Amino acid sequence: MRITILSHNLTSNASMRAHRLGLAARHFADVTMLGPVKHRGAWGALPKEDWITPVESKNFPKFYKTAIQMILSSDADVIIAVKPYLASYGVALLAGECRRVPVILDIDDLDVELAPKSEQSLAAVVEGLRDPASTTYLRILSRSTGAASGITVASTRLQTRFGGTLVPHGCPIERMNPKLVDREQVRKRLGFTGPVVLFPGTRRTHKGLKPLAKAVARLPGVGLAVLCRADDFTQPEWKEFPLIRIPVMPYGELPALLAAADIVAIPQLDTLAASHQMPMKVYDAMAMGRPIVASTVSDLPVVLKDCARLVPPADVGSLAKAMEDLLRNPFEAQELGQRARAKCVQEFSMERVGEALRAAVNQASQKYQQ
């Protein structure tokens, strides 16, 4: 079987979900992943794989060249579009019609809620239609999920909303293996001299970074490591917090960063967007056997049952206490990390994720043939 996975933007972290699906699909199919790339290049953490093919990103009217190139390259038995954007789902529907093959829409976020909501004039909206990533196209395609032969989702809340098959992000447990990392050597290289809490997510409000920073600030001598670009966290409001700024790194270096942290924090807020989202980094932290503190949002309580500390969202006091307890009780922290690793290996390896994805692919193919 041949599968083509379309990402709407290989220059953003959205490409990571497409990559995980590709890793899962490679357990039962030949896989090609396609997506537009902007001039600054692919997302820094996206692994360089020979089965990933970048396409030059263009706005309209030249976008048709991008679309045609993606359609011609989608030589597959099944096409999976990641997110309901024009450059992924829109192109996938065109490619599926041209090639007479089923299309699966993968939904890992409530992207309409994450899109900018600023008021714009009609002229500005019309001008924005030149951009394939326009919110207008996103809204239209988000209402067109019925055009797909199948749907896969990354959380149970998304499944309730859109139906389809639950396909967790999972983790490549062979790459994310604590036995392959010299923790003390990495800590020395990174300059970690005391306890470190790692926030592995992107800087989005619903990720809960601000409450986390306030919680860490209550713990004397504890640093908060954050992945960032050159201009991130340079505003005066962040100066009061004990941030350790880590430049965005290649995916191959993420296991070392996770291993170096004393605690990994996943403090999602209880917003509409966050309640539908499952952070990918939680699976990575589990695979690396790290002690995790997470909020009770989306599927985090289910995925992390019995192998992490769970706290109410945006509760600074509970966050601080949970982290302080783990830092004071290294045996408990180590035990939680070991349970997390074992659970990830058993339930969220790419082979296990591949089983769920294969079932979705078979179901979509059967539906298409009817």
C-alpha positions, 0 to 999 in steps of 0.5 A, a space after each residue: 500500500 502507498 500512502 501520501 500525507 499532506 501537511 499544509 505547512 512544513 515550516 510550522 510545528 504543525 508538520 510534527 503531527 504529519 511526521 508522527 502519522 508518517 512514522 506510524 504508517 510506515 509500519 504497514 505502507 510505503 509513505 511519502 509526506 509532502 508540504 509547502 515550505 517557506 523561504 526560512 526553511 522547514 520547522 527546526 524540530 522536523 526530522 530530515 527524512 528521505 520520505 519527506 518532500 518539500 514544495 515551494 510555498 506560494 500565495 495566490 495566484 501562484 499557489 496553483 503551481 504548488 497545488 499541481 505539484 502536490 497533486 502530481 506527487 500524490 501517487 498513492 492508494 490513500 491520501 491523508 490530509 493533516 488539518 483542514 487547510 487549503 494546502 492540505 485538505 483542499 489539495 487532498 480532495 482535488 488529488 483524491 478526485 483526480 486519482 480516484 483514491 480515498 482521502 482521510 482528514 486528520 484533525 489534531 486541533 480545533 484550528 478555527 479556535 486557534 486562528 486569529 480573531 481580529 476584526 478586519 474590513 471586507 477589503 482586508 479579508 478579500 486581500 487575505 484570500 491570497 494566502 492559502 492559510 487564510 482563516 476563511 479557507 480554514 473555516 469553509 474546509 472545517 465545515 466540509 469534513 463530510 467530503 472525506 472518506 474517513 477522519 482520524 483525530 488526536 483526542 477523544 474530545 475531537 472524536 466526540 465533535 468530528 467522529 472518526 478514529 482516535 489515533 494518538 500522537 504516540 512516540 518513536 520510543 526507539 529514538 526517545 530512550 533514556 538509556 541512550 542519553 548521559 544525563 549529567 553530561 547534557 546538564 553540564 553542556 546546557 549549564 543546568 546547575 540546579 533543579 530545572 523544570 522544562 516547558 517543552 511546548 510552543 509559546 501559546 496562551 492556552 499552553 499555560 506557560 504564564 501560570 507555570 512561570 509564576 509557580 516556578 518562581 515560588 520555588 527558590 533555586 529552581 529554573 524554568 527551561 523554555 524552547 524559544 526563538 531569538 526574540 521570544 521572552 525578551 519582553 519586560 513581563 518575563 524578566 521576573 521569572 527564572 527562565 532558562 532560554 533554550 534555542 529551538 533545537 533539532 528533533 534529534 536533540 530533544 531526548 537529551 533536553 528531556 533527560 536533563 530536566 528534573 520535571 517536565 510540565 504540561 500545564 494546559 489551560 481549560 480553554 476550548 482550544 486546549 480542551 480539544 488538543 493533546 500535546 505531543 510532547 507529553 508522549 515524548 516526556 513519557 518515553 524518556 521516563 521523566 517525572 511529569 506534572 500536567 493539568 487535568 485538561 483533554 485526555 491528559 488525565 487518562 493518558 497519564 493515569 498513575 504515572 504523573 502528578 495531575 493538577 487543576 488548570 491555571 492553579 498556580 498553588 497546586 502547580 508549585 506544590 506538585 513540583 516541590 513535592 517531586 523535587 523533594 522526593 526523588 524516589 517518587 519522581 523516578 518511580 513516576 517516570 519509570 511508569 510513564 516510560 512503561 506505559 508509553 512503550 506498551 500503549 503509545 509506540 509508533 507500532 501501536 499507533 500504526 495499528 489504529 491508523 491502519 484500521 482507519 485507512 482500511 475503513 476509509 478504503 472500504 467506504 470509498 469503494 462502496 
